[in-house]
Amino acid sequence: MRAARPGLSACFSFSVSSSLRAGVQPGSSEPSKRTIPEKRAKQGLKMDREEDKKKGKETETQMKESKPCSHCKTKKCGSMAVLPAYSDLGKSAKDIFSKGYAFGTVKLDLKTKSQSGVEFSTGGSSNTDTGKASGNLETKYKVKELGLTFNQKWNTDNTLTTEVTMEDQLAKGLKLGLDTSFVPNTGKKSAKLKTGYKRDYMNVGSDIDFDLAGPTVHAAAVLGYEGWLAGYQMAFDTAKSKLAQNNFALGYKAGDFQLHTNVNDGTEFGGSIYQKVNDQLETAVNLAWTAGSNNTRFGIAAKYQLDKDASVSAKVNNASLVGVGYTQALRPGVKLTLSALIDAKNFNAGGHKVGMGFELEV
């Protein structure tokens, strides 16, 4: 047999390799049907990967831009929670000293709400030392569409008070109110116009007493930044043209820690510290001193949550007065409070006080 020609073999190998590159199977004259879709699939995967990388970079950029700063918990550094009113400065420490105690009284409070949205609350108390009893009745109705709240109160001293407030209607954060009182036995009447405005970094308010002899103007402002709080409160008697009240306050609030100091009329100095140790334990310390006197008042208080339904409170001051309280939720809407005040200096002399409170909410 004759040997194959070199030129013919080279031509055959070239045609086979060319056919394979073009997707032609050996022995077939048509391209493979799977080759073109596979190429398109590979190109699609590559494009999807490039788009995913771009989206990932954009997401990382947005996260960096919205990352909170070191002193803010919100996404934007400029925003912070609305500041409290001047009267609410140091409220956390005040609550530890006041709530959960009812020394020398027996109290009963009832709260309910009608189907029409009217809230009713009534309360009565009796002083265990004097035997004097007192009570009150309060109704509250809100018109959410108009931002109006109607509040009426009556007590056993036969005093009727009515308060109408409008909030967030004329401007966001603006609150207007009219408070009136009337004593039928004596015919005494009084009225007070209240205004308040709150937004980030500030909370201001002003009250004007309507008095024929000359109204008294009350004003207060609280400014805050990065946890620091500064407040001023004043009262101006227009009849006498002089300041009747001149108070300053300075404080710091950082989550579970609060510090509050105040100076009233340049003679009364006070301060308080509130610390939430954990989810069960809260502590507070207060200090007060009057200029020109060596009498310094000092107190320590704590509240411990035994479980979701029970808590125990205790406090003591430099006069050796020890107060203890126990609060128990008997069932949803029913709460019982027992408290006692012990004079540790004169323990054998007696004079200790006990109290009980009962709250119902239906």
C-alpha positions as CSV (number, residue, x, y, z in Angstrom):
1,M,0.0,0.0,0.0
2,R,1.1,3.5,-0.6
3,A,2.0,5.8,2.4
4,A,-0.3,8.7,2.9
5,R,0.8,12.0,1.6
6,P,2.1,14.4,4.1
7,G,0.0,17.3,2.7
8,L,-3.2,15.3,2.8
9,S,-2.8,14.4,6.5
10,A,-2.0,18.0,7.4
11,C,-5.1,19.2,5.6
12,F,-7.3,16.6,7.4
13,S,-6.0,17.5,10.8
14,F,-6.6,21.2,10.2
15,S,-10.2,20.6,9.0
16,V,-11.0,18.4,12.1
17,S,-9.6,21.0,14.5
18,S,-11.4,23.8,12.7
19,S,-14.6,21.8,12.9
20,L,-14.3,21.2,16.6
21,R,-13.7,25.0,17.2
22,A,-16.8,25.7,15.2
23,G,-18.9,23.3,17.1
24,V,-19.0,20.5,14.5
25,Q,-18.8,17.0,15.8
26,P,-16.5,14.6,14.0
27,G,-18.4,12.9,11.2
28,S,-21.1,15.6,11.2
29,S,-21.5,18.6,9.0
30,E,-23.7,20.7,11.5
31,P,-22.6,22.6,14.6
32,S,-23.5,21.3,18.0
33,K,-26.8,22.7,19.4
34,R,-25.5,23.0,22.9
35,T,-22.4,25.2,22.1
36,I,-24.2,28.5,21.5
37,P,-26.5,28.3,24.6
38,E,-23.5,27.4,26.8
39,K,-21.6,30.4,25.6
40,R,-24.6,32.6,26.2
41,A,-25.1,31.1,29.7
42,K,-21.4,31.8,30.5
43,Q,-21.7,35.4,29.3
44,G,-24.9,35.9,31.4
45,L,-23.2,34.5,34.5
46,K,-20.3,36.8,34.0
47,M,-22.6,39.9,33.6
48,D,-24.6,38.8,36.7
49,R,-21.4,38.6,38.8
50,E,-20.3,42.1,37.6
51,E,-23.7,43.5,38.6
52,D,-23.6,41.8,42.0
53,K,-20.2,43.3,42.6
54,K,-21.5,46.8,41.7
55,K,-24.5,46.3,44.0
56,G,-22.2,45.1,46.8
57,K,-20.0,48.2,46.5
58,E,-23.1,50.5,46.5
59,T,-24.5,48.8,49.6
60,E,-21.2,49.1,51.4
61,T,-21.1,52.8,50.5
62,Q,-24.6,53.4,51.8
63,M,-23.8,51.5,55.0
64,K,-20.7,53.7,55.5
65,E,-22.7,56.9,54.9
66,S,-25.5,55.8,57.3
67,K,-23.2,54.4,60.0
68,P,-24.1,56.2,63.3
69,C,-21.4,58.3,65.0
70,S,-19.9,57.6,68.4
71,H,-22.5,59.6,70.4
72,C,-25.7,58.9,68.4
73,K,-27.7,55.8,68.1
74,T,-29.7,57.0,65.2
75,K,-28.5,56.9,61.6
76,K,-28.2,60.6,61.4
77,C,-25.9,62.3,63.8
78,G,-28.0,65.5,63.9
79,S,-31.1,63.9,65.4
80,M,-31.7,63.1,69.0
81,A,-34.6,62.3,71.3
82,V,-36.9,65.2,72.3
83,L,-35.7,66.7,75.5
84,P,-37.8,66.6,78.7
85,A,-39.5,69.7,80.2
86,Y,-37.8,71.5,83.0
87,S,-40.0,70.0,85.6
88,D,-39.1,66.5,84.4
89,L,-35.4,66.9,84.7
90,G,-34.0,64.3,87.1
91,K,-37.4,62.5,87.0
92,S,-35.9,59.0,86.9
93,A,-34.3,59.6,90.3
94,K,-37.4,61.2,91.7
95,D,-39.5,58.2,90.7
96,I,-37.2,55.8,92.6
97,F,-37.7,57.9,95.8
98,S,-41.5,58.4,95.4
99,K,-43.1,55.6,93.5
100,G,-44.1,52.4,95.4
101,Y,-44.7,54.2,98.8
102,A,-47.9,55.4,100.5
103,F,-46.8,56.2,104.1
104,G,-49.7,56.9,106.5
105,T,-52.5,56.5,104.0
106,V,-54.8,53.9,102.5
107,K,-55.4,54.6,98.8
108,L,-57.7,53.2,96.2
109,D,-57.5,54.1,92.5
110,L,-59.7,53.0,89.7
111,K,-59.2,53.5,86.0
112,T,-61.5,52.6,83.1
113,K,-62.3,53.5,79.5
114,S,-65.6,53.6,77.7
115,Q,-66.3,52.3,74.2
116,S,-66.6,55.9,73.0
117,G,-63.0,56.5,74.1
118,V,-63.7,58.5,77.3
119,E,-61.2,57.7,80.1
120,F,-62.4,57.7,83.7
121,S,-60.2,57.7,86.7
122,T,-61.2,58.0,90.3
123,G,-59.3,57.8,93.6
124,G,-59.8,58.0,97.3
125,S,-57.4,58.1,100.2
126,S,-57.7,58.2,104.0
127,N,-55.0,59.5,106.4
128,T,-54.3,57.0,109.1
129,D,-53.2,59.7,111.6
130,T,-56.0,62.2,111.2
131,G,-58.7,60.1,109.6
132,K,-59.4,62.7,107.0
133,A,-60.6,61.3,103.7
134,S,-60.3,62.8,100.2
135,G,-61.3,61.8,96.7
136,N,-61.2,62.9,93.1
137,L,-62.8,62.2,89.8
138,E,-61.3,62.8,86.4
139,T,-62.5,62.4,82.8
140,K,-60.4,62.7,79.7
141,Y,-61.5,62.6,76.0
142,K,-59.3,62.9,73.0
143,V,-60.2,64.1,69.4
144,K,-57.3,62.7,67.5
145,E,-58.3,64.2,64.2
146,L,-58.1,67.7,65.6
147,G,-55.4,67.1,68.1
148,L,-57.6,68.1,71.0
149,T,-57.8,66.8,74.5
150,F,-60.5,67.6,77.0
151,N,-59.7,67.0,80.7
152,Q,-62.1,67.7,83.6
153,K,-61.4,67.1,87.3
154,W,-63.4,67.3,90.5
155,N,-62.2,66.8,94.1
156,T,-63.8,66.6,97.5
157,D,-62.6,70.2,98.2
158,N,-65.3,71.0,95.7
159,T,-62.9,72.4,93.1
160,L,-63.7,72.0,89.4
161,T,-61.0,72.3,86.8
162,T,-61.1,72.0,83.1
163,E,-58.2,71.8,80.7
164,V,-58.3,72.0,76.9
165,T,-55.1,71.3,74.9
166,M,-54.3,71.3,71.2
167,E,-51.0,69.7,70.0
168,D,-49.2,69.4,66.7
169,Q,-51.8,71.3,64.8
170,L,-50.5,74.8,64.1
171,A,-46.9,73.5,64.0
172,K,-45.1,70.3,64.7
173,G,-44.2,70.1,68.3
174,L,-46.4,73.1,69.4
175,K,-48.8,72.6,72.2
176,L,-51.4,75.1,73.4
177,G,-53.6,74.8,76.4
178,L,-56.2,76.6,78.5
179,D,-56.6,75.6,82.2
180,T,-59.5,76.9,84.3
181,S,-60.7,76.3,87.8
182,F,-63.8,77.2,89.7
183,V,-64.8,76.9,93.4
184,P,-68.6,77.0,93.6
185,N,-68.7,77.6,97.4
186,T,-66.6,80.8,97.2
187,G,-67.1,81.7,93.6
188,K,-63.3,81.9,93.0
189,K,-62.2,81.6,89.4
190,S,-58.8,81.3,87.8
191,A,-57.4,80.7,84.4
192,K,-54.0,79.9,82.9
193,L,-52.8,79.9,79.3
194,K,-50.1,77.3,78.6
195,T,-47.8,77.1,75.6
196,G,-45.0,74.6,74.8
197,Y,-42.8,73.9,71.9
198,K,-40.4,70.9,71.6
199,R,-38.1,69.6,68.9
200,D,-34.5,68.3,68.7
201,Y,-32.1,69.9,71.1
202,M,-34.8,72.1,72.8
203,N,-37.9,72.2,74.9
204,V,-39.5,75.5,75.8
205,G,-42.7,76.4,77.6
206,S,-44.6,79.4,79.0
207,D,-47.6,79.8,81.3
208,I,-49.5,83.0,82.0
209,D,-51.8,83.3,85.0
210,F,-54.8,85.6,84.4
211,D,-55.1,87.7,87.5
212,L,-56.8,91.1,87.6
213,A,-54.2,92.4,90.0
214,G,-51.5,91.5,87.5
215,P,-50.7,88.2,85.7
216,T,-47.6,86.1,86.6
217,V,-45.6,84.9,83.7
218,H,-43.9,81.5,84.1
219,A,-41.3,80.4,81.5
220,A,-38.8,77.5,81.2
221,A,-36.4,76.2,78.6
222,V,-34.2,73.1,78.3
223,L,-31.4,72.8,75.8
224,G,-29.4,69.7,75.1
225,Y,-26.6,68.3,73.0
226,E,-24.8,65.0,73.0
227,G,-26.4,64.0,76.3
228,W,-25.7,67.3,78.1
229,L,-28.8,69.2,79.4
230,A,-29.1,72.8,80.6
231,G,-32.3,74.4,81.8
232,Y,-33.6,77.7,83.1
233,Q,-36.9,78.4,84.9
234,M,-38.3,81.8,85.9
235,A,-41.5,83.5,87.1
236,F,-42.1,87.2,86.7
237,D,-44.7,89.0,88.8
238,T,-46.0,91.8,86.6
239,A,-47.8,93.4,89.5
240,K,-44.6,93.9,91.4
241,S,-42.3,94.0,88.4
242,K,-39.8,91.5,89.8
243,L,-38.7,88.0,89.5
244,A,-40.5,85.6,91.8
245,Q,-38.5,82.6,90.7
246,N,-35.1,82.1,89.2
247,N,-33.8,78.5,88.8
248,F,-31.0,76.9,86.9
249,A,-30.3,73.2,86.2
250,L,-27.5,71.3,84.5
251,G,-27.4,67.5,83.8
252,Y,-26.1,64.7,81.8
253,K,-28.0,61.7,80.4
254,A,-26.4,58.6,78.9
255,G,-28.7,55.6,78.6
256,D,-28.6,53.8,82.0
257,F,-27.0,56.8,83.8
258,Q,-28.4,60.2,84.6
259,L,-26.9,63.2,86.6
260,H,-28.9,66.3,87.6
261,T,-28.0,69.4,89.5
262,N,-30.0,72.5,90.2
263,V,-29.9,75.9,91.9
264,N,-33.1,77.5,93.0
265,D,-33.2,81.3,93.7
266,G,-29.5,81.2,94.4
267,T,-30.1,79.6,97.9
268,E,-31.3,76.1,97.3
269,F,-28.7,73.7,95.9
270,G,-29.6,70.1,94.9
271,G,-28.4,67.2,92.9
272,S,-29.3,63.6,92.0
273,I,-27.8,60.5,90.4
274,Y,-29.7,57.7,88.7
275,Q,-28.1,54.4,87.8
276,K,-29.8,51.4,86.2
277,V,-27.4,48.6,87.2
278,N,-29.2,45.9,85.3
279,D,-32.7,44.9,84.2
280,Q,-33.7,44.2,87.8
281,L,-31.9,46.8,89.9
282,E,-32.2,50.6,89.8
283,T,-30.6,52.9,92.2
284,A,-30.7,56.7,93.0
285,V,-28.9,59.2,95.2
286,N,-30.1,62.7,96.0
287,L,-28.4,65.6,97.8
288,A,-29.8,69.0,99.0
289,W,-28.3,72.0,100.8
290,T,-29.6,75.4,101.8
291,A,-27.3,78.4,101.8
292,G,-26.7,79.9,105.2
293,S,-27.5,76.6,106.9
294,N,-25.3,73.6,107.8
295,N,-28.2,71.2,107.3
296,T,-27.5,68.9,104.4
297,R,-30.1,66.4,103.3
298,F,-28.9,63.2,101.8
299,G,-30.8,60.0,100.6
300,I,-30.2,56.7,98.9
301,A,-32.9,54.6,97.3
302,A,-33.2,51.4,95.3
303,K,-35.8,49.4,93.4
304,Y,-35.4,45.7,92.7
305,Q,-37.7,43.8,90.3
306,L,-38.2,40.3,91.8
307,D,-40.1,39.1,88.7
308,K,-42.5,40.5,86.1
309,D,-45.3,40.9,88.7
310,A,-43.4,41.9,91.9
311,S,-40.9,44.5,93.0
312,V,-39.4,45.7,96.3
313,S,-38.2,49.3,97.1
314,A,-36.2,50.7,99.9
315,K,-34.8,54.2,100.8
316,V,-33.0,55.8,103.7
317,N,-31.9,59.4,104.4
318,N,-29.6,61.2,106.8
319,A,-32.4,61.6,109.3
320,S,-32.4,57.8,109.8
321,L,-35.8,57.5,108.2
322,V,-36.1,54.1,106.5
323,G,-38.8,53.4,104.0
324,V,-39.6,50.1,102.5
325,G,-42.3,49.1,99.9
326,Y,-43.6,46.1,98.2
327,T,-45.6,46.1,95.0
328,Q,-47.4,43.0,93.6
329,A,-49.5,42.6,90.5
330,L,-52.2,40.2,91.7
331,R,-53.6,39.8,88.2
332,P,-53.7,42.0,85.0
333,G,-55.1,45.4,86.0
334,V,-54.9,44.8,89.7
335,K,-52.0,46.0,91.7
336,L,-51.3,46.0,95.5
337,T,-48.8,48.2,97.3
338,L,-47.6,47.9,100.9
339,S,-45.2,50.3,102.5
340,A,-43.8,51.3,105.9
341,L,-41.7,54.2,107.2
342,I,-39.5,53.5,110.2
343,D,-37.8,56.1,112.4
344,A,-34.6,54.3,113.2
345,K,-33.5,57.0,115.7
346,N,-36.6,56.6,117.8
347,F,-37.4,53.0,117.1
348,N,-38.8,52.3,120.6
349,A,-40.7,55.6,120.8
350,G,-43.0,54.6,118.0
351,G,-44.4,57.0,115.4
352,H,-43.8,54.6,112.6
353,K,-46.1,54.7,109.6
354,V,-47.6,52.1,107.4
355,G,-49.6,52.4,104.2
356,M,-51.5,50.4,101.6
357,G,-52.5,51.2,98.0
358,F,-54.8,49.3,95.7
359,E,-55.0,50.0,92.0
360,L,-57.7,48.7,89.6
361,E,-57.6,49.2,85.8
362,V,-60.5,47.7,83.7
